[in-house]
Amino acid sequence: MRPIDERGIRASFLNASRKEVSDLSLPPGFADIDQDRLDFLGWIDPKLPRRAYVVTWVRDEPVGVVLQRAEQRVLARAQCSWCEDVTLRNDVQLYVARRAGAAGRKGDTVGVLTCAEFGCNRNVRMLPPLAYEGYDRELARELRIARLQEHVTGFLDEVAGRG
C-alpha cells in the first residue's frame, strides 16, 4: 500500500458523514505503521469499539469506508472472505458498511466476514505449508497477496456502488 497521512485518510471516506470523519480515531501507533507491508489499513476505533475503518488505494486514489461490527463474533472455524486463511485459528467477524451516496442514505448496506482484528495483511504474507513436493511456496504467497488486494478492492467497489 502506498503511504497515506492522516489528512488523506480523513478525505478518503465514501460512506461517512463529516461528523464521523472528524470523530474517528487513527489506529494506535499510526506513525509507526509500516504501510509498505500493508494491502489495506484496517482498525477498530478505540473510542467506539463497534466501529471500524478500512482504507486502501483503489485505482490510484485512497478509498476508505466506515464499518459497523456485528454484536457477536463468528466462530473461529469460519473463513475470512479477504485473506481466505484456513490454517490459522483467527476469529472472524461480520462487518457491515453503509453504501455510499443515496443508497446508503436509504439504509442499503454491504457485509463482509473478515478477520476480527484485520490481520489479513499478516496472514497472506506467511509462507504457506508445503502442499506437495515441488510446490512453489513463494508464488503461492504472492498469489494470496494479490487475491487479498482484489477482495478488498471488490468490497470497496461494492460500497461505492461500482460492484
C-alpha positions as CSV (number, residue, x, y, z in Angstrom):
1,M,0.0,0.0,0.0
2,R,1.3,3.4,-0.8
3,P,1.7,5.6,2.3
4,I,-1.1,7.8,3.3
5,D,-1.2,10.5,6.0
6,E,-4.0,11.5,8.4
7,R,-5.3,14.1,6.1
8,G,-5.5,11.7,3.2
9,I,-7.3,9.1,5.4
10,R,-9.9,11.6,6.6
11,A,-10.6,12.7,3.0
12,S,-10.9,9.1,1.7
13,F,-14.1,8.0,3.2
14,L,-17.0,7.1,0.9
15,N,-19.7,6.4,3.3
16,A,-19.1,8.7,6.3
17,S,-20.6,11.9,7.5
18,R,-18.4,14.9,8.2
19,K,-19.0,14.3,11.9
20,E,-18.0,10.6,11.7
21,V,-14.8,11.6,9.8
22,S,-13.9,14.3,12.4
23,D,-14.6,11.9,15.3
24,L,-12.6,9.0,14.0
25,S,-9.5,7.9,15.9
26,L,-6.5,6.8,13.9
27,P,-5.1,3.4,14.7
28,P,-2.9,3.2,17.8
29,G,0.7,3.7,16.8
30,F,-0.3,5.1,13.4
31,A,3.0,7.0,12.9
32,D,5.0,3.7,13.4
33,I,2.9,1.5,11.0
34,D,5.0,0.2,8.0
35,Q,2.4,0.9,5.3
36,D,4.7,-0.7,2.7
37,R,3.8,-4.1,4.2
38,L,0.1,-3.5,4.1
39,D,-2.5,-4.1,1.3
40,F,-5.1,-2.1,3.4
41,L,-5.1,-0.3,6.6
42,G,-7.9,-1.6,8.9
43,W,-8.6,-0.8,12.5
44,I,-11.2,-0.7,15.2
45,D,-11.9,2.7,16.7
46,P,-10.5,2.6,20.3
47,K,-13.2,5.1,21.4
48,L,-16.1,3.3,19.7
49,P,-15.3,-0.4,19.7
50,R,-18.3,-1.3,17.4
51,R,-16.9,1.0,14.7
52,A,-14.1,0.1,12.4
53,Y,-12.4,1.6,9.3
54,V,-10.7,0.3,6.2
55,V,-8.6,2.4,3.9
56,T,-6.6,1.4,0.8
57,W,-5.6,2.7,-2.6
58,V,-8.1,1.9,-5.4
59,R,-7.2,3.0,-8.9
60,D,-4.6,5.5,-7.6
61,E,-6.9,7.1,-5.1
62,P,-7.2,6.5,-1.4
63,V,-10.6,5.0,-0.5
64,G,-12.0,4.4,3.0
65,V,-15.1,3.0,4.5
66,V,-16.7,3.1,7.9
67,L,-17.8,-0.4,9.1
68,Q,-20.1,-1.4,11.9
69,R,-19.2,-4.6,13.8
70,A,-21.9,-7.2,14.4
71,E,-22.7,-7.9,18.1
72,Q,-21.1,-11.4,18.2
73,R,-18.0,-12.8,16.7
74,V,-18.4,-15.7,14.3
75,L,-16.7,-19.0,15.4
76,A,-13.0,-19.3,14.7
77,R,-13.8,-22.1,12.2
78,A,-15.3,-19.6,9.7
79,Q,-13.1,-18.4,6.8
80,C,-12.2,-14.8,6.3
81,S,-13.5,-13.6,2.9
82,W,-10.5,-11.4,2.3
83,C,-7.4,-13.4,3.2
84,E,-9.1,-16.8,2.9
85,D,-6.8,-18.2,5.6
86,V,-7.6,-21.8,6.5
87,T,-4.5,-22.6,8.6
88,L,-4.8,-20.0,11.4
89,R,-7.4,-20.0,14.1
90,N,-8.3,-16.4,13.9
91,D,-11.7,-15.1,15.0
92,V,-13.8,-13.9,12.0
93,Q,-16.2,-11.0,12.4
94,L,-19.2,-9.8,10.4
95,Y,-18.7,-6.1,9.4
96,V,-21.3,-4.1,7.7
97,A,-20.7,-0.9,5.7
98,R,-23.4,1.6,4.7
99,R,-23.3,2.1,0.9
100,A,-22.1,5.4,-0.4
101,G,-24.5,8.1,-1.6
102,A,-28.2,7.9,-2.0
103,A,-28.3,4.1,-1.5
104,G,-26.6,4.4,1.9
105,R,-28.9,7.2,3.0
106,K,-31.8,4.8,2.2
107,G,-30.2,2.2,4.5
108,D,-28.6,-0.1,2.0
109,T,-25.5,-1.9,3.4
110,V,-22.8,-4.4,2.3
111,G,-21.4,-7.0,4.7
112,V,-18.2,-9.0,4.8
113,L,-16.8,-11.7,7.0
114,T,-13.2,-10.8,7.8
115,C,-10.5,-11.3,10.4
116,A,-11.9,-9.7,13.6
117,E,-8.7,-7.7,14.1
118,F,-7.9,-7.1,10.4
119,G,-4.9,-9.4,10.5
120,C,-5.2,-10.3,6.8
121,N,-2.1,-8.4,5.8
122,R,0.0,-10.5,8.1
123,N,-1.8,-13.8,7.2
124,V,-1.2,-13.6,3.5
125,R,2.5,-12.8,4.0
126,M,3.1,-16.0,6.0
127,L,4.8,-18.7,3.9
128,P,2.1,-21.4,3.3
129,P,2.8,-25.0,4.3
130,L,4.4,-27.3,1.7
131,A,1.4,-28.8,-0.1
132,Y,3.4,-31.3,-2.2
133,E,7.0,-31.9,-3.5
134,G,7.9,-29.0,-5.8
135,Y,5.2,-26.7,-4.5
136,D,6.3,-23.1,-5.1
137,R,5.5,-21.5,-1.7
138,E,6.8,-18.1,-2.7
139,L,4.5,-18.0,-5.7
140,A,1.6,-19.2,-3.5
141,R,2.3,-16.3,-1.1
142,E,2.4,-13.7,-4.0
143,L,-0.9,-15.1,-5.3
144,R,-2.5,-14.8,-1.8
145,I,-1.4,-11.2,-1.5
146,A,-2.8,-10.4,-5.0
147,R,-6.1,-12.1,-4.1
148,L,-6.3,-10.1,-0.8
149,Q,-5.9,-6.9,-2.8
150,E,-8.7,-8.0,-5.2
151,H,-11.1,-8.9,-2.4
152,V,-10.6,-5.6,-0.5
153,T,-10.9,-3.6,-3.7
154,G,-14.0,-5.5,-4.7
155,F,-15.7,-4.8,-1.3
156,L,-14.9,-1.1,-1.5
157,D,-16.3,-1.0,-5.1
158,E,-19.5,-2.6,-3.8
159,V,-19.8,0.0,-1.1
160,A,-19.2,2.7,-3.7
161,G,-21.8,1.2,-6.0
162,R,-19.4,0.2,-8.6
163,G,-19.6,-3.6,-7.8
